[in-house]
């Protein structure tokens, strides 16, 4: 799990605002917070992941 850079976060928020206004939907606060993170899923063993250390 990694946090986005400020530039990436601004770009995602800009897209969310555009989608909310065009489609008339609203994102929950949880969805807005999760938009600031990247999660990479692989099939490697947990012992070899950086989070295991």
PDB file of N, H, CA, C and O in Angstrom:
ATOM      1  N   UNK A   1       0.857  -1.164   0.000  1.00  0.00           N
ATOM      2  CA  UNK A   1       0.000   0.000   0.000  1.00  0.00           C
ATOM      3  C   UNK A   1       0.908   1.233   0.000  1.00  0.00           C
ATOM      4  O   UNK A   1       1.826   1.342   0.813  1.00  0.00           O
ATOM      5  N   UNK A   2       0.644   2.130  -0.897  1.00  0.00           N
ATOM      6  H   UNK A   2      -0.102   2.042  -1.557  1.00  0.00           H
ATOM      7  CA  UNK A   2       1.464   3.328  -1.036  1.00  0.00           C
ATOM      8  C   UNK A   2       0.581   4.563  -1.138  1.00  0.00           C
ATOM      9  O   UNK A   2      -0.499   4.517  -1.727  1.00  0.00           O
ATOM     10  N   UNK A   3       1.040   5.653  -0.569  1.00  0.00           N
ATOM     11  H   UNK A   3       1.917   5.690  -0.091  1.00  0.00           H
ATOM     12  CA  UNK A   3       0.344   6.934  -0.711  1.00  0.00           C
ATOM     13  C   UNK A   3       0.757   7.580  -2.025  1.00  0.00           C
ATOM     14  O   UNK A   3       1.875   7.397  -2.506  1.00  0.00           O
ATOM     15  N   UNK A   4      -0.166   8.331  -2.588  1.00  0.00           N
ATOM     16  H   UNK A   4      -1.075   8.479  -2.198  1.00  0.00           H
ATOM     17  CA  UNK A   4       0.116   9.037  -3.832  1.00  0.00           C
ATOM     18  C   UNK A   4       0.870  10.326  -3.554  1.00  0.00           C
ATOM     19  O   UNK A   4       0.865  10.836  -2.434  1.00  0.00           O
ATOM     20  N   UNK A   5       1.512  10.841  -4.583  1.00  0.00           N
ATOM     21  H   UNK A   5       1.516  10.426  -5.493  1.00  0.00           H
ATOM     22  CA  UNK A   5       2.139  12.150  -4.461  1.00  0.00           C
ATOM     23  C   UNK A   5       1.043  13.210  -4.471  1.00  0.00           C
ATOM     24  O   UNK A   5      -0.099  12.920  -4.826  1.00  0.00           O
ATOM     25  N   UNK A   6       1.381  14.417  -4.088  1.00  0.00           N
ATOM     26  H   UNK A   6       2.309  14.653  -3.800  1.00  0.00           H
ATOM     27  CA  UNK A   6       0.393  15.500  -4.057  1.00  0.00           C
ATOM     28  C   UNK A   6      -0.193  15.758  -5.442  1.00  0.00           C
ATOM     29  O   UNK A   6      -1.390  16.014  -5.571  1.00  0.00           O
ATOM     30  N   UNK A   7       0.630  15.693  -6.464  1.00  0.00           N
ATOM     31  H   UNK A   7       1.602  15.484  -6.360  1.00  0.00           H
ATOM     32  CA  UNK A   7       0.164  15.925  -7.830  1.00  0.00           C
ATOM     33  C   UNK A   7      -0.830  14.844  -8.249  1.00  0.00           C
ATOM     34  O   UNK A   7      -1.870  15.151  -8.831  1.00  0.00           O
ATOM     35  N   UNK A   8      -0.517  13.582  -7.957  1.00  0.00           N
ATOM     36  H   UNK A   8       0.328  13.332  -7.484  1.00  0.00           H
ATOM     37  CA  UNK A   8      -1.412  12.483  -8.297  1.00  0.00           C
ATOM     38  C   UNK A   8      -2.726  12.601  -7.534  1.00  0.00           C
ATOM     39  O   UNK A   8      -3.795  12.340  -8.085  1.00  0.00           O
ATOM     40  N   UNK A   9      -2.643  12.991  -6.272  1.00  0.00           N
ATOM     41  H   UNK A   9      -1.775  13.203  -5.825  1.00  0.00           H
ATOM     42  CA  UNK A   9      -3.843  13.134  -5.455  1.00  0.00           C
ATOM     43  C   UNK A   9      -4.740  14.247  -5.981  1.00  0.00           C
ATOM     44  O   UNK A   9      -5.957  14.082  -6.055  1.00  0.00           O
ATOM     45  N   UNK A  10      -4.145  15.379  -6.346  1.00  0.00           N
ATOM     46  H   UNK A  10      -3.156  15.513  -6.286  1.00  0.00           H
ATOM     47  CA  UNK A  10      -4.938  16.479  -6.921  1.00  0.00           C
ATOM     48  C   UNK A  10      -5.637  16.039  -8.199  1.00  0.00           C
ATOM     49  O   UNK A  10      -6.797  16.384  -8.424  1.00  0.00           O
ATOM     50  N   UNK A  11      -4.939  15.280  -9.037  1.00  0.00           N
ATOM     51  H   UNK A  11      -3.996  14.999  -8.855  1.00  0.00           H
ATOM     52  CA  UNK A  11      -5.518  14.818 -10.303  1.00  0.00           C
ATOM     53  C   UNK A  11      -6.700  13.874 -10.056  1.00  0.00           C
ATOM     54  O   UNK A  11      -7.725  13.973 -10.730  1.00  0.00           O
ATOM     55  N   UNK A  12      -6.561  12.969  -9.100  1.00  0.00           N
ATOM     56  H   UNK A  12      -5.728  12.888  -8.552  1.00  0.00           H
ATOM     57  CA  UNK A  12      -7.661  12.051  -8.785  1.00  0.00           C
ATOM     58  C   UNK A  12      -8.857  12.792  -8.209  1.00  0.00           C
ATOM     59  O   UNK A  12     -10.000  12.494  -8.555  1.00  0.00           O
ATOM     60  N   UNK A  13      -8.601  13.759  -7.331  1.00  0.00           N
ATOM     61  H   UNK A  13      -7.672  14.002  -7.050  1.00  0.00           H
ATOM     62  CA  UNK A  13      -9.694  14.536  -6.751  1.00  0.00           C
ATOM     63  C   UNK A  13     -10.416  15.343  -7.830  1.00  0.00           C
ATOM     64  O   UNK A  13     -11.640  15.474  -7.806  1.00  0.00           O
ATOM     65  N   UNK A  14      -9.653  15.874  -8.764  1.00  0.00           N
ATOM     66  H   UNK A  14      -8.659  15.768  -8.784  1.00  0.00           H
ATOM     67  CA  UNK A  14     -10.234  16.639  -9.869  1.00  0.00           C
ATOM     68  C   UNK A  14     -11.162  15.746 -10.696  1.00  0.00           C
ATOM     69  O   UNK A  14     -12.247  16.174 -11.090  1.00  0.00           O
ATOM     70  N   UNK A  15     -10.738  14.516 -10.957  1.00  0.00           N
ATOM     71  H   UNK A  15      -9.857  14.169 -10.636  1.00  0.00           H
ATOM     72  CA  UNK A  15     -11.570  13.573 -11.709  1.00  0.00           C
ATOM     73  C   UNK A  15     -12.822  13.195 -10.927  1.00  0.00           C
ATOM     74  O   UNK A  15     -13.897  13.046 -11.508  1.00  0.00           O
ATOM     75  N   UNK A  16     -12.686  13.038  -9.600  1.00  0.00           N
ATOM     76  H   UNK A  16     -11.813  13.159  -9.128  1.00  0.00           H
ATOM     77  CA  UNK A  16     -13.849  12.703  -8.784  1.00  0.00           C
ATOM     78  C   UNK A  16     -14.872  13.828  -8.796  1.00  0.00           C
ATOM     79  O   UNK A  16     -16.072  13.577  -8.908  1.00  0.00           O
ATOM     80  N   UNK A  17     -14.408  15.061  -8.682  1.00  0.00           N
ATOM     81  H   UNK A  17     -13.433  15.265  -8.591  1.00  0.00           H
ATOM     82  CA  UNK A  17     -15.317  16.211  -8.698  1.00  0.00           C
ATOM     83  C   UNK A  17     -16.037  16.282 -10.040  1.00  0.00           C
ATOM     84  O   UNK A  17     -17.236  16.557 -10.091  1.00  0.00           O
ATOM     85  N   UNK A  18     -15.310  16.034 -11.121  1.00  0.00           N
ATOM     86  H   UNK A  18     -14.337  15.810 -11.079  1.00  0.00           H
ATOM     87  CA  UNK A  18     -15.908  16.059 -12.458  1.00  0.00           C
ATOM     88  C   UNK A  18     -16.974  14.972 -12.581  1.00  0.00           C
ATOM     89  O   UNK A  18     -18.064  15.223 -13.095  1.00  0.00           O
ATOM     90  N   UNK A  19     -16.659  13.767 -12.111  1.00  0.00           N
ATOM     91  H   UNK A  19     -15.773  13.563 -11.694  1.00  0.00           H
ATOM     92  CA  UNK A  19     -17.605  12.659 -12.186  1.00  0.00           C
ATOM     93  C   UNK A  19     -18.838  12.938 -11.334  1.00  0.00           C
ATOM     94  O   UNK A  19     -19.961  12.651 -11.749  1.00  0.00           O
ATOM     95  N   UNK A  20     -18.630  13.498 -10.148  1.00  0.00           N
ATOM     96  H   UNK A  20     -17.718  13.731  -9.811  1.00  0.00           H
ATOM     97  CA  UNK A  20     -19.761  13.823  -9.279  1.00  0.00           C
ATOM     98  C   UNK A  20     -20.692  14.828  -9.941  1.00  0.00           C
ATOM     99  O   UNK A  20     -21.913  14.685  -9.875  1.00  0.00           O
ATOM    100  N   UNK A  21     -20.126  15.835 -10.574  1.00  0.00           N
ATOM    101  H   UNK A  21     -19.134  15.952 -10.628  1.00  0.00           H
ATOM    102  CA  UNK A  21     -20.973  16.871 -11.172  1.00  0.00           C
ATOM    103  C   UNK A  21     -21.662  16.376 -12.436  1.00  0.00           C
ATOM    104  O   UNK A  21     -22.822  16.714 -12.673  1.00  0.00           O
ATOM    105  N   UNK A  22     -20.980  15.588 -13.247  1.00  0.00           N
ATOM    106  H   UNK A  22     -20.038  15.312 -13.054  1.00  0.00           H
ATOM    107  CA  UNK A  22     -21.565  15.133 -14.508  1.00  0.00           C
ATOM    108  C   UNK A  22     -22.591  14.029 -14.313  1.00  0.00           C
ATOM    109  O   UNK A  22     -23.637  14.041 -14.961  1.00  0.00           O
ATOM    110  N   UNK A  23     -22.312  13.077 -13.436  1.00  0.00           N
ATOM    111  H   UNK A  23     -21.461  13.067 -12.910  1.00  0.00           H
ATOM    112  CA  UNK A  23     -23.197  11.929 -13.260  1.00  0.00           C
ATOM    113  C   UNK A  23     -24.162  12.098 -12.102  1.00  0.00           C
ATOM    114  O   UNK A  23     -25.051  11.269 -11.910  1.00  0.00           O
ATOM    115  N   UNK A  24     -24.000  13.154 -11.333  1.00  0.00           N
ATOM    116  H   UNK A  24     -23.278  13.828 -11.489  1.00  0.00           H
ATOM    117  CA  UNK A  24     -24.913  13.416 -10.231  1.00  0.00           C
ATOM    118  C   UNK A  24     -24.764  12.447  -9.069  1.00  0.00           C
ATOM    119  O   UNK A  24     -25.722  12.216  -8.331  1.00  0.00           O
ATOM    120  N   UNK A  25     -23.582  11.881  -8.897  1.00  0.00           N
ATOM    121  H   UNK A  25     -22.804  12.069  -9.496  1.00  0.00           H
ATOM    122  CA  UNK A  25     -23.350  10.974  -7.782  1.00  0.00           C
ATOM    123  C   UNK A  25     -22.428  11.648  -6.777  1.00  0.00           C
ATOM    124  O   UNK A  25     -21.717  12.597  -7.108  1.00  0.00           O
ATOM    125  N   UNK A  26     -22.448  11.152  -5.556  1.00  0.00           N
ATOM    126  H   UNK A  26     -23.025  10.382  -5.287  1.00  0.00           H
ATOM    127  CA  UNK A  26     -21.531  11.681  -4.550  1.00  0.00           C
ATOM    128  C   UNK A  26     -20.725  10.525  -3.980  1.00  0.00           C
ATOM    129  O   UNK A  26     -21.272   9.464  -3.679  1.00  0.00           O
ATOM    130  N   UNK A  27     -19.439  10.734  -3.835  1.00  0.00           N
ATOM    131  H   UNK A  27     -18.995  11.596  -4.079  1.00  0.00           H
ATOM    132  CA  UNK A  27     -18.556   9.738  -3.248  1.00  0.00           C
ATOM    133  C   UNK A  27     -18.590   9.877  -1.735  1.00  0.00           C
ATOM    134  O   UNK A  27     -18.680  10.987  -1.209  1.00  0.00           O
ATOM    135  N   UNK A  28     -18.519   8.763  -1.045  1.00  0.00           N
ATOM    136  H   UNK A  28     -18.446   7.862  -1.472  1.00  0.00           H
ATOM    137  CA  UNK A  28     -18.475   8.800   0.419  1.00  0.00           C
ATOM    138  C   UNK A  28     -17.103   9.293   0.868  1.00  0.00           C
ATOM    139  O   UNK A  28     -16.151   9.309   0.088  1.00  0.00           O
ATOM    140  N   UNK A  29     -17.015   9.690   2.124  1.00  0.00           N
ATOM    141  H   UNK A  29     -17.788   9.677   2.758  1.00  0.00           H
ATOM    142  CA  UNK A  29     -15.737  10.152   2.670  1.00  0.00           C
ATOM    143  C   UNK A  29     -14.704   9.031   2.630  1.00  0.00           C
ATOM    144  O   UNK A  29     -13.517   9.275   2.410  1.00  0.00           O
ATOM    145  N   UNK A  30     -15.163   7.810   2.844  1.00  0.00           N
ATOM    146  H   UNK A  30     -16.127   7.612   3.023  1.00  0.00           H
ATOM    147  CA  UNK A  30     -14.250   6.661   2.800  1.00  0.00           C
ATOM    148  C   UNK A  30     -13.660   6.505   1.402  1.00  0.00           C
ATOM    149  O   UNK A  30     -12.459   6.271   1.261  1.00  0.00           O
ATOM    150  N   UNK A  31     -14.484   6.632   0.376  1.00  0.00           N
ATOM    151  H   UNK A  31     -15.459   6.822   0.491  1.00  0.00           H
ATOM    152  CA  UNK A  31     -13.999   6.518  -1.001  1.00  0.00           C
ATOM    153  C   UNK A  31     -13.018   7.631  -1.334  1.00  0.00           C
ATOM    154  O   UNK A  31     -12.041   7.414  -2.049  1.00  0.00           O
ATOM    155  N   UNK A  32     -13.281   8.814  -0.818  1.00  0.00           N
ATOM    156  H   UNK A  32     -14.075   8.990  -0.236  1.00  0.00           H
ATOM    157  CA  UNK A  32     -12.386   9.939  -1.078  1.00  0.00           C
ATOM    158  C   UNK A  32     -11.031   9.731  -0.415  1.00  0.00           C
ATOM    159  O   UNK A  32      -9.998  10.078  -0.987  1.00  0.00           O
ATOM    160  N   UNK A  33     -11.030   9.164   0.792  1.00  0.00           N
ATOM    161  H   UNK A  33     -11.869   8.882   1.257  1.00  0.00           H
ATOM    162  CA  UNK A  33      -9.756   8.871   1.466  1.00  0.00           C
ATOM    163  C   UNK A  33      -8.999   7.762   0.749  1.00  0.00           C
ATOM    164  O   UNK A  33      -7.780   7.840   0.596  1.00  0.00           O
ATOM    165  N   UNK A  34      -9.710   6.734   0.311  1.00  0.00           N
ATOM    166  H   UNK A  34     -10.700   6.670   0.436  1.00  0.00           H
ATOM    167  CA  UNK A  34      -9.061   5.607  -0.362  1.00  0.00           C
ATOM    168  C   UNK A  34      -8.516   5.990  -1.730  1.00  0.00           C
ATOM    169  O   UNK A  34      -7.629   5.315  -2.252  1.00  0.00           O
ATOM    170  N   UNK A  35      -9.031   7.056  -2.312  1.00  0.00           N
ATOM    171  H   UNK A  35      -9.752   7.605  -1.888  1.00  0.00           H
ATOM    172  CA  UNK A  35      -8.525   7.505  -3.612  1.00  0.00           C
ATOM    173  C   UNK A  35      -7.090   7.993  -3.503  1.00  0.00           C
ATOM    174  O   UNK A  35      -6.397   8.102  -4.515  1.00  0.00           O
ATOM    175  N   UNK A  36      -6.639   8.285  -2.304  1.00  0.00           N
ATOM    176  H   UNK A  36      -7.202   8.196  -1.482  1.00  0.00           H
ATOM    177  CA  UNK A  36      -5.281   8.766  -2.097  1.00  0.00           C
ATOM    178  C   UNK A  36      -4.261   7.666  -1.896  1.00  0.00           C
ATOM    179  O   UNK A  36      -3.118   7.938  -1.529  1.00  0.00           O
ATOM    180  N   UNK A  37      -4.662   6.421  -2.133  1.00  0.00           N
ATOM    181  H   UNK A  37      -5.590   6.199  -2.431  1.00  0.00           H
ATOM    182  CA  UNK A  37      -3.740   5.304  -1.925  1.00  0.00           C
ATOM    183  C   UNK A  37      -3.738   4.381  -3.130  1.00  0.00           C
ATOM    184  O   UNK A  37      -4.742   4.241  -3.828  1.00  0.00           O
ATOM    185  N   UNK A  38      -2.610   3.764  -3.357  1.00  0.00           N
ATOM    186  H   UNK A  38      -1.795   3.877  -2.789  1.00  0.00           H
ATOM    187  CA  UNK A  38      -2.484   2.711  -4.357  1.00  0.00           C
ATOM    188  C   UNK A  38      -2.248   1.403  -3.630  1.00  0.00           C
ATOM    189  O   UNK A  38      -1.454   1.335  -2.692  1.00  0.00           O
ATOM    190  N   UNK A  39      -2.934   0.375  -4.064  1.00  0.00           N
ATOM    191  H   UNK A  39      -3.579   0.430  -4.826  1.00  0.00           H
ATOM    192  CA  UNK A  39      -2.736  -0.948  -3.493  1.00  0.00           C
ATOM    193  C   UNK A  39      -2.339  -1.872  -4.630  1.00  0.00           C
ATOM    194  O   UNK A  39      -3.062  -2.012  -5.616  1.00  0.00           O
ATOM    195  N   UNK A  40      -1.194  -2.496  -4.481  1.00  0.00           N
ATOM    196  H   UNK A  40      -0.606  -2.382  -3.680  1.00  0.00           H
ATOM    197  CA  UNK A  40      -0.708  -3.435  -5.482  1.00  0.00           C
ATOM    198  C   UNK A  40      -0.940  -4.849  -4.973  1.00  0.00           C
ATOM    199  O   UNK A  40      -0.531  -5.194  -3.865  1.00  0.00           O
ATOM    200  N   UNK A  41      -1.599  -5.665  -5.790  1.00  0.00           N
ATOM    201  H   UNK A  41      -1.932  -5.384  -6.691  1.00  0.00           H
ATOM    202  CA  UNK A  41      -1.880  -7.041  -5.415  1.00  0.00           C
ATOM    203  C   UNK A  41      -1.055  -7.952  -6.312  1.00  0.00           C
ATOM    204  O   UNK A  41      -1.148  -7.891  -7.537  1.00  0.00           O
ATOM    205  N   UNK A  42      -0.254  -8.789  -5.687  1.00  0.00           N
ATOM    206  H   UNK A  42      -0.178  -8.838  -4.691  1.00  0.00           H
ATOM    207  CA  UNK A  42       0.550  -9.759  -6.426  1.00  0.00           C
ATOM    208  C   UNK A  42       0.354 -11.125  -5.798  1.00  0.00           C
ATOM    209  O   UNK A  42      -0.273 -11.260  -4.747  1.00  0.00           O
ATOM    210  N   UNK A  43       0.892 -12.121  -6.450  1.00  0.00           N
ATOM    211  H   UNK A  43       1.401 -12.011  -7.303  1.00  0.00           H
ATOM    212  CA  UNK A  43       0.754 -13.463  -5.900  1.00  0.00           C
ATOM    213  C   UNK A  43       2.058 -13.948  -5.265  1.00  0.00           C
ATOM    214  O   UNK A  43       2.317 -15.150  -5.224  1.00  0.00           O
ATOM    215  N   UNK A  44       2.875 -13.023  -4.773  1.00  0.00           N
ATOM    216  H   UNK A  44       2.665 -12.046  -4.807  1.00  0.00           H
ATOM    217  CA  UNK A  44       4.086 -13.411  -4.055  1.00  0.00           C
ATOM    218  C   UNK A  44       3.726 -13.750  -2.616  1.00  0.00           C
ATOM    219  O   UNK A  44       2.691 -13.317  -2.108  1.00  0.00           O
ATOM    220  N   UNK A  45       4.561 -14.507  -1.978  1.00  0.00           N
ATOM    221  H   UNK A  45       5.401 -14.859  -2.390  1.00  0.00           H
ATOM    222  CA  UNK A  45       4.310 -14.884  -0.596  1.00  0.00           C
ATOM    223  C   UNK A  45       4.452 -13.669   0.310  1.00  0.00           C
ATOM    224  O   UNK A  45       5.261 -12.778   0.049  1.00  0.00           O
ATOM    225  N   UNK A  46       3.668 -13.641   1.365  1.00  0.00           N
ATOM    226  H   UNK A  46       3.011 -14.365   1.577  1.00  0.00           H
ATOM    227  CA  UNK A  46       3.669 -12.506   2.286  1.00  0.00           C
ATOM    228  C   UNK A  46       5.029 -12.309   2.945  1.00  0.00           C
ATOM    229  O   UNK A  46       5.407 -11.181   3.262  1.00  0.00           O
ATOM    230  N   UNK A  47       5.754 -13.380   3.151  1.00  0.00           N
ATOM    231  H   UNK A  47       5.447 -14.296   2.894  1.00  0.00           H
ATOM    232  CA  UNK A  47       7.059 -13.284   3.814  1.00  0.00           C
ATOM    233  C   UNK A  47       8.054 -12.455   3.019  1.00  0.00           C
ATOM    234  O   UNK A  47       8.985 -11.891   3.595  1.00  0.00           O
ATOM    235  N   UNK A  48       7.874 -12.373   1.707  1.00  0.00           N
ATOM    236  H   UNK A  48       7.118 -12.831   1.240  1.00  0.00           H
ATOM    237  CA  UNK A  48       8.803 -11.644   0.862  1.00  0.00           C
ATOM    238  C   UNK A  48       8.358 -10.214   0.580  1.00  0.00           C
ATOM    239  O   UNK A  48       9.055  -9.474  -0.114  1.00  0.00           O
ATOM    240  N   UNK A  49       7.218  -9.825   1.107  1.00  0.00           N
ATOM    241  H   UNK A  49       6.652 -10.426   1.671  1.00  0.00           H
ATOM    242  CA  UNK A  49       6.724  -8.474   0.858  1.00  0.00           C
ATOM    243  C   UNK A  49       7.383  -7.485   1.817  1.00  0.00           C
ATOM    244  O   UNK A  49       7.797  -7.870   2.910  1.00  0.00           O
ATOM    245  N   UNK A  50       7.486  -6.202   1.414  1.00  0.00           N
ATOM    246  H   UNK A  50       7.150  -5.890   0.526  1.00  0.00           H
ATOM    247  CA  UNK A  50       8.091  -5.205   2.298  1.00  0.00           C
ATOM    248  C   UNK A  50       7.276  -4.970   3.571  1.00  0.00           C
ATOM    249  O   UNK A  50       7.825  -4.530   4.581  1.00  0.00           O
ATOM    250  N   UNK A  51       5.976  -5.259   3.532  1.00  0.00           N
ATOM    251  H   UNK A  51       5.530  -5.616   2.711  1.00  0.00           H
ATOM    252  CA  UNK A  51       5.140  -5.041   4.712  1.00  0.00           C
ATOM    253  C   UNK A  51       5.373  -6.107   5.775  1.00  0.00           C
ATOM    254  O   UNK A  51       5.051  -5.889   6.943  1.00  0.00           O
ATOM    255  N   UNK A  52       5.926  -7.254   5.393  1.00  0.00           N
ATOM    256  H   UNK A  52       6.188  -7.430   4.444  1.00  0.00           H
ATOM    257  CA  UNK A  52       6.164  -8.331   6.350  1.00  0.00           C
ATOM    258  C   UNK A  52       7.331  -8.010   7.271  1.00  0.00           C
ATOM    259  O   UNK A  52       7.438  -8.574   8.360  1.00  0.00           O
ATOM    260  N   UNK A  53       8.192  -7.123   6.848  1.00  0.00           N
ATOM    261  H   UNK A  53       8.105  -6.664   5.964  1.00  0.00           H
ATOM    262  CA  UNK A  53       9.377  -6.801   7.661  1.00  0.00           C
ATOM    263  C   UNK A  53       9.027  -5.811   8.670  1.00  0.00           C
ATOM    264  O   UNK A  53       9.881  -5.404   9.458  1.00  0.00           O
TER     265      UNK A  53
END
